[in-house]
Amino acid sequence: MAEAWTLEVRGGVGNLVFNHPDGDVNILTSAHLTSLDRALDGLASRSDLTALLFTSAKPRIFIAGADIREIEGITDPKDAFRKAEEGKAIFAKIEALKFPTVCVINGACLGGGTELALACRYRVASFSPNVKIGLPEVNLGILPGFGGSIRLPRLLGLTAALPLLLAGKIVSAEEALKIGLVDRLFPEQTLVDGAYALAAEAAAGRPVRKPAKKKWMTVFLEDTPPGRALVFSRAKKDVLKRTKGHYPAPVEILKLVSRTWGRRGAEPFRLESEHFARLGATDVSKNLIQVFFLTEKYKKTRWTSAPAVSDGVRKCGVVGAGVMGGGIAQLVSARDIPVRVKDLNDKALSGALKEASSIYRGALKRRKLRPWQVESKMALISTGLTNAGLKTCDVIIEAVIEDLGVKQKVFRELGDLTDPSTVLASNTSSLPVTKMAEACRNPERVVGLHFFNPVDRMPLVEVIRGARSSPEAIERTVLFARRLGKTAILVEDRPGFLVNRLLLPYMNEAAYLLSEGVEPARVDAVAEGFGMPMGPVELADQVGIDVGHKVAHVLEEAFGPRMKVAPILEEARKKGLLGKKSGKGFYVYDGKKKAPNPELRPSKASGVSDEDARKRMLYIMINEAARCLEEKVVDSADTVDIGMMMGAGFPPFRGGLLRWADSVGAAAVVKDLERFQKEVDAARFEPSAYLRDLAARGKSFHS
Ligand SMILES: NC(=O)c1ccc[n+]([C@@H]2O[C@H](COP(=O)([O-])OP(=O)(O)OC[C@H]3O[C@@H](n4cnc5c(N)ncnc54)[C@H](O)[C@@H]3O)[C@@H](O)[C@H]2O)c1
């Protein structure tokens, strides 16, 4: 097999070039690390070299990281410790080289790639948007184990290093230069020449890097005991707030950094391997790795056999400028695509522009965009009260009120107005896309494109296949969604599609628990304790009781008694308690404080245990997901998992709804459902045939 690392020499400066022999991407497999080790041993006997570069032969990518499949294969903490020790021994050889070493970063440099870069004496990068540097290990439930957790704080200082380690923050070339992660930037074309020149300067003993001057505040925070105590306690508080204690990796990283900060020598590196070993074989890490593979898979999934080259969208239309239409228009403009927005109401149009501008102001504040970029993106949004400007759109997204008659009228008009090649997509949350298409000329170009609220932040869209939607329309919509930065799943045109069909019964069950006298705060705490980002009662108030009630009724009509809307939801709706927007829902809101709403308090107290409350809410979702698979509403358990994580915030550390269900076991879920059938309600908890079948055959959703 060809060596992954080969040495070139130019004017006394060596260049170790990394070229993963059988892939487009450089990753550090064990074999490539061994190849690097051999190459480094070969260098030890050479006296002709004055400096050494590390470069990549792949365009726009330096090293994407270690081989995640190998990390996934770690099942024993001892094995994890050994792997970390082996990797760091190789990187220690780089650090120990007698001559200057320069890491030449021409693109993505992540995980193990960044750890290699940190073992070099200098780092340079190109001025390219492809340059992304970081240590995202924490997102896989582990920590950088090849010395990165020790070298990064040593290089950047404590306060600059922690966000990269604890949140897996990825930085651009410019940011890397600013924080001192790289020493110099060069234009893409002259990067390697620039690196050779810098190596020669360093070899000649000329200073390459200006010594960084620490601000007095940084000196206080990093170099004094009270300052450090403050940094660590604040970081811990932030981590616990963000992870609610469900993710051990950031906590472990923080412990490691607090144990090793300021210490020199080899001991900190051994401690790093020890902490790595504690994380490497955990269920949380395995689940997060599964989620990583799932996310990668859904970036590329082909849903039909239609050839898919491009979405063909040069201009987009949006009809309806409410909460969703406004959000969609902003998102489209953010991707530099012109967007024409139509509403019947002038106020809605100005509201949409205001909302877009406020999202952009946030991006300005976070320094994600420059003022000129915001101006040019805002200029891409145009608005009108008529159909003017829609005829020339390549895709039009309908986001008018949730009323089939109104939507059909819109589709009829748009069908007559536009070319048959224009894709017409509805953002409906619950209405049949097929019925909208029936009202439209060329119904094969009509699909659903279901965004989630808030549009700019929710990563999922459901692409709905109507009875007549063409494969081309679907593929173009999927590609367009990806251009907008979303993960798309294909869902058949059944009531509630996937996410709402599973989420609503969960929220409805929460409402039943309230009716039985469980305190709203207890219901929410049970769900949050499981890892849901927000409890279902608070979520219902956030979404709006009226909105939830409407979708819940669509589902009840479609699926009958098992989806019967909880009486307390009906009562809240009747009393005009609409949730947060009206100041009162299941809770009463007073500024940031909330208290249970006495108007919705049942007289009795509940005897339901927390465990049963949790099972009732979650198992009802699993059961409904099984029905979705049975009816082929989605193609696979993987699609359910990615959909519920990205669309409903199901906790990734559990691996996804059905991966978690598999860890519980179908038979155990059926047994509890049958118990709830007897104790609570026969219709809601009737186990589906699909689930019973899995249980009977001892199978899992993913087997
Ligand atoms: N709000 C959510 O959380 C959410 C989430 C996903 C999907 N949806 C779906 O998105 C759609 C819009 O929801 P929303 O919350 O933005 O509603 P909204 O009430 O905020 O906005 C609807 C807008 O449509 C306009 N409108 C009504 N008839 C029109 C017509 N014939 N032509 C042009 N404009 C017209 C109204 O003036 C209003 O501005 C609905 O189908 C809803 O089910 C909503």
The ligand as a MOL file (V3000), in Angstrom:
LIG
                    3D

  0  0  0     0  0            999 V3000
M  V30 BEGIN CTAB
M  V30 COUNTS 44 48 0 0 0
M  V30 BEGIN ATOM
M  V30 1 N -46.1770 29.0120 13.3950 0
M  V30 2 C -45.5760 27.8480 13.4270 0
M  V30 3 O -44.9430 27.4530 14.4220 0
M  V30 4 C -45.5990 26.9840 12.1990 0
M  V30 5 C -44.6390 25.9750 12.0610 0
M  V30 6 C -44.6150 25.2230 10.8950 0
M  V30 7 C -45.5550 25.4350 9.9070 0
M  V30 8 N -46.4960 26.4080 10.0840 0 CHG=1
M  V30 9 C -47.4540 26.5970 8.9920 0
M  V30 10 O -47.0310 27.7290 8.2430 0
M  V30 11 C -48.1550 28.4210 7.7170 0
M  V30 12 C -48.1240 29.8590 8.1960 0
M  V30 13 O -48.1120 29.8870 9.5820 0
M  V30 14 P -47.7700 31.2140 10.4080 0
M  V30 15 O -47.6370 30.7870 11.8090 0
M  V30 16 O -46.6710 31.9330 9.7280 0 CHG=-1
M  V30 17 O -49.1440 32.0010 10.2200 0
M  V30 18 P -49.4190 33.5830 10.4170 0
M  V30 19 O -50.8250 33.6650 10.7710 0
M  V30 20 O -48.3810 34.1840 11.2660 0
M  V30 21 O -49.2110 34.1580 8.9460 0
M  V30 22 C -50.0470 33.8750 7.8800 0
M  V30 23 C -49.9630 35.0520 6.9130 0
M  V30 24 O -50.6050 34.6900 5.7150 0
M  V30 25 C -51.2580 35.8520 5.2190 0
M  V30 26 N -52.2610 35.4290 4.2600 0
M  V30 27 C -53.4850 34.8930 4.5030 0
M  V30 28 N -54.0830 34.6040 3.3170 0
M  V30 29 C -53.2380 34.9700 2.3460 0
M  V30 30 C -53.2780 34.9250 0.9130 0
M  V30 31 N -54.3260 34.4390 0.2740 0
M  V30 32 N -52.2270 35.4020 0.2320 0
M  V30 33 C -51.1500 35.9040 0.8820 0
M  V30 34 N -51.0600 35.9700 2.2140 0
M  V30 35 C -52.0910 35.5080 2.9340 0
M  V30 36 C -51.7820 36.5480 6.4430 0
M  V30 37 O -52.0220 37.9240 6.1760 0
M  V30 38 C -50.6370 36.3280 7.4160 0
M  V30 39 O -49.7150 37.3900 7.3590 0
M  V30 40 C -49.3570 27.6410 8.1950 0
M  V30 41 O -49.7030 26.7160 7.2110 0
M  V30 42 C -48.8590 26.9140 9.4260 0
M  V30 43 O -49.5660 25.7450 9.6930 0
M  V30 44 C -46.5190 27.1770 11.1990 0
M  V30 END ATOM
M  V30 BEGIN BOND
M  V30 1 1 1 2
M  V30 2 2 2 3
M  V30 3 1 2 4
M  V30 4 1 4 5
M  V30 5 2 4 44
M  V30 6 2 5 6
M  V30 7 1 6 7
M  V30 8 2 7 8
M  V30 9 1 8 9
M  V30 10 1 8 44
M  V30 11 1 9 10
M  V30 12 1 9 42
M  V30 13 1 10 11
M  V30 14 1 11 12
M  V30 15 1 11 40
M  V30 16 1 12 13
M  V30 17 1 13 14
M  V30 18 2 14 15
M  V30 19 1 14 16
M  V30 20 1 14 17
M  V30 21 1 17 18
M  V30 22 2 18 19
M  V30 23 1 18 20
M  V30 24 1 18 21
M  V30 25 1 21 22
M  V30 26 1 22 23
M  V30 27 1 23 24
M  V30 28 1 23 38
M  V30 29 1 24 25
M  V30 30 1 25 26
M  V30 31 1 25 36
M  V30 32 1 26 27
M  V30 33 1 26 35
M  V30 34 2 27 28
M  V30 35 1 28 29
M  V30 36 1 29 30
M  V30 37 2 29 35
M  V30 38 1 30 31
M  V30 39 2 30 32
M  V30 40 1 32 33
M  V30 41 2 33 34
M  V30 42 1 34 35
M  V30 43 1 36 37
M  V30 44 1 36 38
M  V30 45 1 38 39
M  V30 46 1 40 41
M  V30 47 1 40 42
M  V30 48 1 42 43
M  V30 END BOND
M  V30 END CTAB
M  END
